[in-house]
């Protein structure tokens, strides 16, 4: 089943009763009723369709309730806020605490289906909250008491291609499970002694595991991490994982260790037509949600410009930009580790204190620097493409491509570090060679966007959110 947009059935919860036990009882009654309908329909429909039909019938019924039903009960309306999704009250409280009010388009499309356990393949532009979709959906469905304490109780497995992204996803689980104290999350990636991971699995007994394929596979092969109770299997930035043959082999081996009956969800900002069939092989009749096609992936609210200059002029121009621009935080992308180190040193000497992150650093150092930048201890970050996908720093509103990316996909992911979740942002790219110009032309053609030359002055209100 494939949708690009459409009506989602949802249910409303009054804000004033977030902590009310009555709300929990109302939700439980609805879940039981929906499960009853689903079991009945399973006699003549496969599971995914049965769940959708049950969901639609439920809210058709609720829509026929007398008009005297008070606000705060469930009504069949279009979602206008997170309060309108059928989520555990504990999840809704965490959403409110995080300051979220209105779901993005991808959240409108995905969450109502994801909480029903449907398999999902989703492409949506950067910065629109794809992570929150699978975090909230899995937390909503998770039963932390499904297995006796001390037994293998991992039921959610999330895989991604970098350690930094794994760390960030684990942090999101911690934020949204704030009012679910029994839920435990662990993150596993290379560069850390595997004994540390074994101790976590033995002593903490996590319900949710987030990690990179290589380390997760190593733990699974030695039976330290048991995958026989997995109910939710998630790939974030799935195109990056599945396009790498080595990572794909690891994913396939991990996948075969999990039960046949489970929910599979895959997300990415870029999902080529060639990789989509590969994604669907892992799923059972998935809901395919392509919120954006190529012509819409340009990130609304982003101001895009280029500067044509010689290689030797880059440092002077960068210095001028940092002096002239207003910004909360800025990410500067370079092509190589050596250039990242050198530019970081130069910026510091020019009284622009910066943080540098690249693949040549030890894992502990990278994570510490990532946390420091996220906590606003520095306003400037110099990085290679290691930081170009999936990493979410909400204060970043300016991206500078000191070295132009190698392809249009990477351009999209880089500039997507600014303008997260629909906020304003500015992206400036240095063009210093003919290959740079050719890729810029491809970006403009593919995404149907005109990227003009940087003007002498830019109105700060165009890229600074108020």
C-alpha positions as CSV (number, residue, x, y, z in Angstrom):
1,X,0.0,0.0,0.0
2,X,1.4,3.4,-1.0
3,X,0.4,6.9,-0.1
4,X,1.8,10.3,-0.8
5,X,-0.7,12.2,1.2
6,X,-4.2,11.5,2.5
7,X,-6.7,11.4,5.3
8,X,-5.5,9.9,8.6
9,X,-8.0,8.7,11.2
10,X,-7.0,9.8,14.7
11,X,-8.4,10.3,18.2
12,X,-8.4,13.3,20.5
13,X,-7.3,13.6,24.2
14,X,-8.1,16.7,26.1
15,X,-4.9,18.4,27.5
16,X,-6.5,18.9,30.9
17,X,-6.7,15.2,31.6
18,X,-3.2,14.1,30.7
19,X,-2.6,12.8,34.2
20,X,-6.2,11.5,34.7
21,X,-6.6,7.8,35.4
22,X,-9.9,8.0,33.5
23,X,-8.0,8.7,30.3
24,X,-6.0,5.5,30.7
25,X,-9.2,3.5,31.2
26,X,-10.8,5.2,28.1
27,X,-7.8,4.3,26.0
28,X,-7.6,0.7,27.3
29,X,-11.3,0.2,26.5
30,X,-10.7,1.5,23.0
31,X,-7.6,-0.7,22.5
32,X,-9.6,-3.8,23.6
33,X,-12.5,-2.9,21.3
34,X,-10.2,-2.4,18.4
35,X,-8.4,-5.7,19.1
36,X,-11.7,-7.4,19.2
37,X,-12.7,-6.0,15.8
38,X,-9.2,-6.9,14.4
39,X,-9.5,-10.5,15.6
40,X,-12.9,-10.8,13.9
41,X,-11.6,-9.4,10.6
42,X,-8.5,-11.6,10.6
43,X,-10.8,-14.4,9.5
44,X,-11.0,-12.9,6.0
45,X,-8.1,-10.3,5.8
46,X,-4.3,-10.6,6.3
47,X,-3.0,-8.8,9.4
48,X,-2.0,-5.4,8.0
49,X,-5.3,-4.9,6.2
50,X,-7.3,-6.2,9.2
51,X,-5.6,-3.6,11.4
52,X,-6.5,-0.8,9.1
53,X,-10.1,-1.9,8.6
54,X,-10.5,-2.3,12.4
55,X,-9.0,1.2,12.9
56,X,-11.3,2.8,10.3
57,X,-14.4,0.9,11.7
58,X,-13.6,2.0,15.2
59,X,-13.4,5.7,14.4
60,X,-16.5,5.5,12.1
61,X,-18.3,4.1,15.1
62,X,-16.9,6.9,17.4
63,X,-17.8,9.5,14.8
64,X,-21.5,8.3,15.1
65,X,-21.5,8.8,18.9
66,X,-24.1,11.4,20.1
67,X,-23.0,15.0,19.8
68,X,-23.3,15.3,23.6
69,X,-20.0,13.4,23.9
70,X,-17.6,15.9,25.6
71,X,-14.3,17.1,24.3
72,X,-11.7,14.8,25.8
73,X,-13.4,11.7,24.6
74,X,-12.4,10.1,21.3
75,X,-13.7,11.6,18.0
76,X,-13.0,10.8,14.4
77,X,-11.3,14.0,13.2
78,X,-8.1,14.9,11.4
79,X,-5.1,15.3,13.6
80,X,-4.1,18.8,14.5
81,X,-1.7,18.0,17.4
82,X,0.0,15.1,19.1
83,X,-2.9,15.0,21.5
84,X,-5.0,13.6,18.7
85,X,-3.0,10.4,18.3
86,X,-3.9,7.3,20.3
87,X,-0.7,7.3,22.4
88,X,-0.1,6.2,26.0
89,X,-0.7,9.2,28.4
90,X,2.9,8.8,29.5
91,X,4.1,9.4,25.9
92,X,1.8,12.4,25.5
93,X,3.2,13.9,28.7
94,X,6.7,13.5,27.4
95,X,5.8,15.1,24.0
96,X,4.3,18.1,25.9
97,X,7.4,18.4,28.1
98,X,9.6,18.4,24.9
99,X,7.7,21.4,23.7
100,X,6.1,19.7,20.6
101,X,2.5,20.8,19.7
102,X,1.8,20.1,16.0
103,X,3.0,17.0,14.2
104,X,4.9,17.4,10.9
105,X,3.5,16.0,7.7
106,X,5.4,12.8,8.0
107,X,4.2,12.3,11.6
108,X,0.6,12.8,10.5
109,X,1.1,10.2,7.8
110,X,3.0,7.6,9.8
111,X,2.1,7.6,13.4
112,X,-1.5,6.4,13.1
113,X,-0.4,3.4,11.1
114,X,2.8,2.8,13.0
115,X,1.0,2.5,16.4
116,X,-1.1,-0.2,14.8
117,X,2.0,-2.3,14.1
118,X,2.0,-1.9,10.4
119,X,5.2,-2.3,8.4
120,X,6.3,1.1,7.0
121,X,8.8,2.3,4.4
122,X,9.0,6.1,4.6
123,X,10.9,8.8,2.8
124,X,10.6,12.4,4.0
125,X,12.8,15.4,3.9
126,X,15.4,16.0,6.6
127,X,14.4,17.7,9.8
128,X,10.7,16.7,9.8
129,X,10.7,14.4,12.8
130,X,11.0,10.9,11.3
131,X,12.8,9.7,14.5
132,X,9.9,10.7,16.6
133,X,7.6,8.4,14.5
134,X,9.3,5.2,15.4
135,X,10.3,6.2,18.9
136,X,6.7,7.1,19.9
137,X,5.2,4.1,18.0
138,X,7.5,1.6,19.6
139,X,7.2,3.1,23.1
140,X,3.4,3.1,22.7
141,X,3.4,-0.6,21.9
142,X,6.1,-1.7,24.3
143,X,5.1,-3.7,27.3
144,X,8.1,-3.6,29.8
145,X,6.5,-6.3,31.9
146,X,6.0,-8.8,29.1
147,X,8.9,-11.0,30.4
148,X,10.0,-11.9,33.9
149,X,12.7,-9.5,35.3
150,X,16.2,-10.7,34.5
151,X,15.2,-12.6,31.3
152,X,16.0,-11.5,27.8
153,X,13.5,-8.7,27.2
154,X,14.8,-6.9,24.1
155,X,11.8,-6.3,22.0
156,X,12.8,-3.2,20.0
157,X,15.9,-3.1,17.7
158,X,16.9,0.1,15.9
159,X,19.9,0.0,13.5
160,X,21.7,3.0,11.9
161,X,24.9,3.5,10.1
162,X,26.9,5.8,12.4
163,X,27.7,5.8,16.1
164,X,26.7,9.4,16.5
165,X,23.3,8.8,15.0
166,X,22.9,5.7,17.3
167,X,23.7,7.9,20.3
168,X,21.2,10.5,19.2
169,X,18.4,8.0,18.7
170,X,19.0,6.5,22.1
171,X,18.8,10.0,23.6
172,X,15.4,10.5,21.9
173,X,14.2,7.2,23.5
174,X,15.3,8.5,26.9
175,X,13.5,11.8,26.4
176,X,10.2,10.3,25.3
177,X,10.2,7.5,27.9
178,X,10.6,10.1,30.7
179,X,7.3,8.9,32.3
180,X,7.9,5.2,31.6
181,X,10.6,4.5,34.2
182,X,10.5,0.8,33.7
183,X,11.6,1.1,30.1
184,X,15.3,0.7,29.6
185,X,17.3,1.7,26.5
186,X,20.9,0.6,25.6
187,X,23.1,1.8,22.7
188,X,25.8,-0.4,21.2
189,X,28.5,0.6,18.6
190,X,32.1,-0.1,17.8
191,X,35.0,1.7,19.4
192,X,33.8,0.7,22.8
193,X,35.1,-2.5,24.6
194,X,32.6,-5.2,23.8
195,X,32.8,-6.3,27.5
196,X,31.0,-3.1,28.4
197,X,28.1,-4.0,26.1
198,X,28.0,-7.5,27.6
199,X,27.8,-6.1,31.1
200,X,24.9,-3.7,30.1
201,X,22.9,-6.6,28.6
202,X,23.5,-8.8,31.7
203,X,22.9,-6.2,34.4
204,X,20.5,-3.7,32.9
205,X,18.3,-6.1,30.7
206,X,17.3,-3.3,28.2
207,X,13.9,-3.4,26.4
208,X,15.2,-1.3,23.5
209,X,18.6,-1.7,21.7
210,X,19.9,1.0,19.4
211,X,23.2,0.3,17.5
212,X,25.3,0.0,14.5
213,X,25.1,-3.3,12.4
214,X,28.6,-4.5,13.1
215,X,28.5,-4.3,16.9
216,X,24.9,-5.6,17.1
217,X,25.8,-8.6,14.9
218,X,28.8,-9.4,17.0
219,X,26.8,-9.4,20.2
220,X,24.0,-11.5,18.5
221,X,26.5,-14.1,17.1
222,X,27.9,-14.8,20.6
223,X,24.4,-15.0,21.9
224,X,25.0,-12.2,24.4
225,X,22.2,-10.2,22.7
226,X,19.3,-12.5,22.1
227,X,16.9,-11.4,19.3
228,X,14.2,-14.1,19.7
229,X,11.7,-11.6,21.3
230,X,12.1,-8.8,18.9
231,X,8.7,-7.2,18.0
232,X,9.9,-4.0,16.3
233,X,12.8,-3.9,13.8
234,X,13.8,-0.4,12.6
235,X,16.3,0.9,10.1
236,X,17.1,4.6,10.2
237,X,18.8,6.2,7.2
238,X,18.0,2.8,5.6
239,X,19.3,3.7,2.1
240,X,22.8,4.3,3.5
241,X,22.8,0.9,5.3
242,X,21.3,-1.1,2.4
243,X,23.4,0.5,-0.3
244,X,26.6,-0.8,1.4
245,X,26.9,-4.5,0.6
246,X,28.8,-5.2,3.8
247,X,26.2,-3.5,5.9
248,X,23.4,-5.1,4.0
249,X,24.9,-8.6,4.7
250,X,25.1,-7.7,8.4
251,X,21.5,-6.5,8.4
252,X,20.3,-9.7,6.6
253,X,22.0,-11.9,9.1
254,X,20.6,-9.9,12.0
255,X,17.1,-10.0,10.5
256,X,17.2,-13.8,10.1
257,X,17.8,-14.0,13.9
258,X,14.6,-12.2,14.7
259,X,11.0,-13.7,14.7
260,X,9.1,-13.8,11.5
261,X,6.1,-12.0,13.1
262,X,7.4,-8.4,13.9
263,X,6.9,-4.9,12.8
264,X,9.5,-3.5,10.3
265,X,9.9,0.2,9.8
266,X,12.4,1.9,7.5
267,X,13.1,5.6,7.2
268,X,15.3,7.9,5.1
269,X,15.4,11.4,3.6
270,X,16.6,10.0,0.3
271,X,15.2,6.7,-1.0
272,X,16.0,6.0,-4.7
273,X,13.7,3.9,-6.8
274,X,16.4,1.3,-7.0
275,X,16.7,0.8,-3.2
276,X,13.0,0.8,-2.5
277,X,12.4,-2.8,-3.6
278,X,15.4,-3.9,-1.4
279,X,13.6,-2.2,1.6
280,X,10.3,-3.9,0.8
281,X,11.9,-7.4,0.8
282,X,12.3,-7.0,4.6
283,X,8.6,-6.1,5.1
284,X,5.2,-7.7,4.9
285,X,2.9,-5.7,2.7
286,X,4.3,-2.4,4.0
287,X,2.6,1.0,4.0
288,X,4.8,3.0,1.6
289,X,4.8,6.7,2.6
290,X,6.8,9.0,0.3
291,X,5.9,12.4,1.8
292,X,8.3,14.1,-0.6
293,X,9.4,13.3,-4.1
294,X,12.6,14.7,-5.6
295,X,11.0,18.0,-6.5
296,X,9.9,18.7,-3.0
297,X,13.0,17.8,-1.0
298,X,14.4,21.3,-0.9
299,X,13.5,22.1,2.7
300,X,10.9,24.8,3.0
301,X,12.3,27.8,5.0
302,X,15.9,27.3,3.8
303,X,17.7,30.1,2.0
304,X,20.2,28.6,-0.5
305,X,23.1,30.5,-2.0
306,X,26.5,29.9,-3.7
307,X,29.8,31.8,-3.8
308,X,32.1,31.3,-6.7
309,X,35.7,31.8,-5.6
310,X,39.2,30.4,-5.9
311,X,40.5,27.8,-3.4
312,X,42.9,30.3,-1.9
313,X,40.1,32.7,-1.2
314,X,38.0,30.4,0.9
315,X,39.5,31.2,4.3
316,X,39.1,35.0,3.8
317,X,35.5,34.6,2.6
318,X,34.6,32.3,5.5
319,X,36.0,34.8,8.0
320,X,33.9,37.5,6.4
321,X,30.8,35.4,6.6
322,X,31.2,34.5,10.2
323,X,31.7,38.2,11.0
324,X,28.7,39.4,9.0
325,X,26.1,36.7,9.6
326,X,23.8,36.4,12.5
327,X,23.5,32.8,13.6
328,X,22.7,30.6,16.6
329,X,25.0,27.8,15.6
330,X,26.7,27.0,12.3
331,X,28.1,23.8,10.8
332,X,31.0,24.0,8.3
333,X,31.5,21.0,6.0
334,X,34.9,20.0,4.6
335,X,35.9,17.1,2.5
336,X,38.8,15.5,4.4
337,X,39.9,15.0,8.0
338,X,43.2,16.9,7.5
339,X,41.2,19.9,6.2
340,X,38.8,19.8,9.2
341,X,41.7,19.9,11.6
342,X,43.5,22.7,9.8
343,X,40.3,24.8,9.4
344,X,39.4,24.3,13.1
345,X,42.9,25.5,14.1
346,X,42.6,28.5,11.8
347,X,39.2,29.5,13.1
348,X,40.4,29.4,16.7
349,X,43.4,31.6,15.9
350,X,41.0,34.1,14.3
351,X,38.9,34.2,17.5
352,X,36.1,32.0,16.2
353,X,36.2,29.2,18.8
354,X,35.0,26.0,17.2
355,X,34.6,22.3,17.7
356,X,35.9,19.7,15.2
357,X,34.3,16.3,14.6
358,X,35.6,13.7,12.1
359,X,36.2,10.0,11.7
360,X,39.9,10.2,12.7
361,X,39.0,10.9,16.3
362,X,38.4,8.2,19.0
363,X,34.8,7.4,19.6
364,X,34.7,8.8,23.1
365,X,36.2,12.1,21.9
366,X,33.6,12.4,19.1
367,X,30.6,11.7,21.4
368,X,32.0,14.2,23.9
369,X,32.3,16.9,21.3
370,X,28.9,16.2,19.8
371,X,27.3,16.5,23.3
372,X,29.3,19.7,23.9
373,X,28.1,21.3,20.6
374,X,24.5,20.1,21.3
375,X,24.6,21.7,24.7
376,X,25.6,25.0,23.1
377,X,29.1,25.1,24.5
378,X,30.3,26.3,21.1
379,X,28.5,28.0,18.2
380,X,30.7,26.7,15.3
381,X,31.3,23.1,14.3
382,X,33.7,22.0,11.6
383,X,33.0,18.5,10.3
384,X,33.4,16.0,7.5
385,X,30.3,14.2,6.0
386,X,30.3,12.1,9.2
387,X,28.0,14.8,10.6
388,X,26.0,15.1,7.3
389,X,23.2,12.7,7.9
390,X,20.6,12.3,10.6
391,X,22.3,14.3,13.3
392,X,19.8,16.8,14.8
393,X,21.0,20.0,16.5
394,X,18.0,22.2,16.9
395,X,19.9,25.5,17.2
396,X,21.8,25.1,13.9
397,X,20.4,27.6,11.5
398,X,23.4,28.1,9.1
399,X,25.4,25.5,7.1
400,X,28.4,26.4,5.0
401,X,29.8,24.0,2.4
402,X,33.4,25.0,2.6
403,X,34.1,22.1,0.3
404,X,31.2,21.2,-2.1
405,X,29.7,17.8,-1.6
406,X,30.3,15.0,-4.1
407,X,26.7,14.5,-5.1
408,X,23.2,15.9,-4.9
409,X,22.1,13.5,-2.2
410,X,24.9,14.6,0.1
411,X,24.1,18.2,-0.6
412,X,20.5,17.6,0.6
413,X,21.7,15.9,3.8
414,X,24.3,18.5,4.6
415,X,22.0,21.6,4.1
416,X,19.3,19.7,6.1
417,X,21.3,20.3,9.3
418,X,19.9,23.8,9.1
419,X,16.1,24.4,9.1
420,X,15.3,21.4,11.3
421,X,11.6,20.6,11.7
422,X,10.5,23.3,9.4
423,X,12.4,26.2,11.0
424,X,14.2,28.8,9.0
425,X,17.8,28.3,7.9
426,X,20.6,29.4,5.6
427,X,23.0,27.3,3.5
428,X,25.9,28.8,1.6
429,X,28.1,26.7,-0.7
430,X,31.6,27.6,-2.0
431,X,32.1,26.8,-5.7
432,X,35.8,26.6,-6.6
433,X,36.0,24.1,-9.6
434,X,34.2,22.9,-12.6
435,X,33.1,19.6,-10.9
436,X,31.6,21.7,-8.1
437,X,29.6,23.7,-10.7
438,X,28.4,20.5,-12.4
439,X,27.0,19.1,-9.1
440,X,25.4,22.4,-8.3
441,X,23.7,22.3,-11.7
442,X,22.5,18.8,-10.9
443,X,21.1,19.9,-7.5
444,X,19.1,22.7,-9.1
445,X,17.8,20.4,-11.9
446,X,16.9,17.5,-9.7
447,X,15.2,19.5,-6.9
448,X,13.8,22.1,-9.3
449,X,15.2,25.0,-7.3
450,X,17.1,28.1,-8.3
451,X,20.2,28.7,-6.1
452,X,21.4,32.2,-6.7
453,X,24.8,33.8,-6.0
454,X,25.2,35.2,-2.5
455,X,24.1,38.9,-2.4
456,X,26.1,41.5,-0.7
457,X,23.6,41.7,2.1
458,X,21.1,39.2,3.5
459,X,18.1,40.1,5.7
460,X,18.6,38.1,8.9
461,X,14.9,37.6,9.3
462,X,14.9,35.4,6.2
463,X,17.0,32.7,8.0
464,X,16.6,33.5,11.8
465,X,13.5,32.1,13.4
466,X,11.8,34.4,15.8
